[in-house]
């Protein structure tokens, strides 16, 4: 229990609406207005565990929301890039003659099968195109500057 020496008295000004709300809250809790007001100020200055947890969860949810928005943006960019590439390829590739079509389909089938196998190997190893591209760009920069790689 706190003694009279541990407590400081102060006078604060509240807007009428806040004052009436605080008075009703104190009466509902059957507490003196001074102790009830002091408790409310203490909670505002030193939030309890539940308030800290709520604030931490709010920050975490905000961060997850920003990450999800970033992923959605990247997926939209990837989809648009693929669609644009396909459109470009289709408009700039001349159609095949009827005599060359079966040979081209057979070759395309073989290439697609090789593509799917290569994709499976890359996904199994965990390599990404972005990682390969980064390594190639760094190697090209080192080759231009004449420096050696940093890693052993």
BELZIDA-V212540 format. One line per field, one symbol per residue. psi: psi as a letter, one per 30 degrees, with the letter a starting at -180 (. if undefined). burial: # if it has 9 or more other ideal C-beta (glycine too) atoms within 8 Angstrom, else .. A space follows every 10 residues. Layout:
# BELZIDA-V212540
psi->???
burial->???
This chain:
# BELZIDA-V212540
psi->kklfffkkkl klklleeeee eeeeeeeegh lkeeeeeeee eeeeeikaee eeeeeeeeee eeeeeeeeee eeeeeeeeee eeeeeeeeee fgkkllleef eeeeeeeeee eeeeeeeeee eeeefgklee eeeeeeeeee eeeefgllle l.
burial->.......... ........#. .##.##.... ..#..##### ..#....... ##..#..... .......... .......... .......... .......... #..#...... .......... .#........ .#.....##. .#........ ..
